[in-house]
């Protein structure tokens, strides 16, 4: 029987792709107990986490619940923190994601947590001097900057583009005898991608296992560095299906492929800004260690391995729970 003296890690956003991966990896290691925070404790997804051995606690991931987070973090050696990307109400408007991240981090410190791992991203506003608007990057970067001022050991992971976005939000469409892949990056631009469902957990486990080694570090989590052209060619080779790339990089191209985006002004601006930022400045800062996550987790899935593991053949999928 496993001892209750094992360190407790509290996972925020436990039903998110990243959260589920972290819960699973920590429990499978048998070195930690896990408290999983979600407002939806009675859903099948949450009950699945409980069957894996997680303690469920209902805490909404939103502003105004600092005391709930303090109570949830009590007794925890460490926490995995995340903030959801929040679509602004209007283009270039502020969101409350930064305030939410600060609230959660403050709660962790007040609860006496020793080690905080936050899933962050580059501060695009600072890097580009305000030329590119990508709030779900910049807000996380601002939260990271704030956490670094707090009296707690902290580490940060930076997730690459998700493979799963191509299955959920930018699905290929059948045209004639070929699947057309509308991708928001230029055909030959090589970008970092990752499967959040399998890669997040091993990275966070490595950090909690080596607190002092990774204190203060910002660490990219990458499965593959690959171009849209290579993504499509690999899909065809693995599945035997004819597939072609089609650019969704410009606003006109994006709206042509995804007309529903025309009613989502701020989200459309953000997606375009994200793609332009990645191409013009690089998704990750040039001093980031792009090899780290594959060194510590050689099983991190490449795009080809992701296709073979999931058996995906171009159909629309959802990974929400």
HUDA-V474426 format. One record per residue. N is the residue number from 1. D_LAST is the distance of its C-alpha to the last C-alpha in Angstrom with 1 decimal. Layout:
# HUDA-V474426
N,D_LAST
N,D_LAST
This chain:
# HUDA-V474426
1,30.2
2,28.5
3,30.1
4,28.7
5,30.8
6,28.3
7,27.2
8,24.1
9,21.5
10,19.2
11,16.1
12,15.0
13,11.6
14,10.4
15,6.6
16,7.9
17,9.1
18,12.4
19,11.6
20,10.0
21,13.0
22,15.4
23,14.5
24,15.0
25,18.2
26,19.7
27,19.4
28,20.6
29,23.6
30,24.6
31,26.2
32,23.9
33,22.2
34,18.9
35,17.8
36,14.2
37,13.9
38,11.2
39,12.1
40,9.5
41,11.2
42,11.3
43,7.8
44,7.6
45,5.4
46,8.2
47,10.8
48,10.3
49,11.3
50,14.1
51,15.3
52,15.7
53,17.9
54,16.2
55,17.5
56,15.0
57,16.3
58,15.3
59,16.3
60,15.4
61,15.4
62,18.2
63,22.0
64,24.1
65,22.5
66,24.7
67,26.1
68,22.7
69,21.9
70,25.5
71,25.0
72,21.7
73,23.4
74,26.6
75,27.6
76,25.4
77,27.3
78,24.7
79,21.6
80,19.1
81,18.8
82,16.9
83,17.2
84,14.9
85,16.9
86,18.4
87,20.1
88,23.7
89,25.2
90,28.0
91,29.1
92,30.3
93,29.4
94,28.2
95,24.6
96,23.9
97,21.8
98,24.9
99,25.7
100,22.2
101,22.6
102,26.1
103,25.2
104,22.7
105,25.2
106,28.0
107,26.2
108,25.8
109,29.5
110,30.6
111,28.8
112,30.7
113,28.1
114,30.1
115,27.8
116,25.2
117,23.1
118,21.8
119,19.9
120,22.4
121,23.9
122,27.4
123,29.2
124,29.9
125,32.1
126,34.3
127,34.5
128,35.5
129,37.6
130,35.5
131,35.9
132,32.2
133,29.5
134,26.1
135,24.8
136,21.4
137,23.7
138,26.6
139,24.8
140,23.3
141,26.8
142,28.3
143,26.1
144,27.2
145,30.8
146,30.5
147,29.0
148,32.0
149,34.4
150,33.0
151,34.7
152,31.9
153,31.4
154,28.7
155,27.3
156,25.1
157,23.0
158,22.8
159,20.2
160,21.6
161,20.3
162,17.0
163,17.6
164,14.1
165,15.4
166,17.9
167,15.4
168,13.2
169,15.7
170,19.1
171,19.2
172,22.6
173,24.6
174,27.1
175,30.6
176,33.4
177,32.9
178,30.9
179,27.3
180,27.7
181,25.5
182,25.7
183,25.1
184,25.7
185,28.1
186,31.7
187,32.2
188,34.0
189,32.3
190,30.9
191,27.8
192,25.6
193,22.2
194,19.7
195,16.5
196,14.4
197,12.4
198,15.8
199,18.3
200,17.2
201,17.5
202,21.0
203,22.3
204,21.4
205,22.7
206,25.9
207,26.3
208,26.0
209,28.4
210,30.9
211,30.8
212,34.3
213,34.1
214,31.2
215,32.2
216,32.2
217,30.9
218,28.5
219,27.1
220,25.5
221,22.8
222,23.6
223,23.2
224,25.7
225,28.1
226,28.5
227,29.6
228,28.1
229,31.1
230,30.3
231,26.6
232,27.8
233,30.7
234,28.6
235,26.1
236,29.3
237,30.8
238,27.8
239,26.9
240,30.4
241,29.2
242,31.2
243,29.5
244,30.8
245,29.9
246,30.3
247,30.4
248,28.0
249,29.5
250,31.7
251,30.7
252,32.6
253,30.8
254,27.3
255,28.0
256,29.7
257,26.7
258,24.1
259,26.1
260,23.3
261,23.6
262,27.0
263,25.7
264,23.7
265,26.7
266,25.5
267,22.4
268,24.8
269,27.3
270,24.9
271,23.7
272,27.5
273,28.4
274,26.0
275,27.3
276,30.9
277,30.5
278,29.3
279,32.2
280,34.9
281,34.2
282,31.9
283,28.2
284,29.3
285,32.5
286,35.3
287,35.7
288,32.2
289,32.1
290,30.2
291,30.9
292,29.7
293,26.2
294,27.5
295,30.4
296,28.4
297,25.8
298,27.7
299,24.7
300,22.7
301,21.9
302,24.2
303,23.2
304,25.1
305,23.5
306,20.0
307,21.1
308,22.7
309,20.0
310,17.2
311,19.8
312,18.7
313,21.5
314,20.7
315,18.3
316,15.6
317,12.1
318,8.6
319,6.5
320,3.8
321,0.0
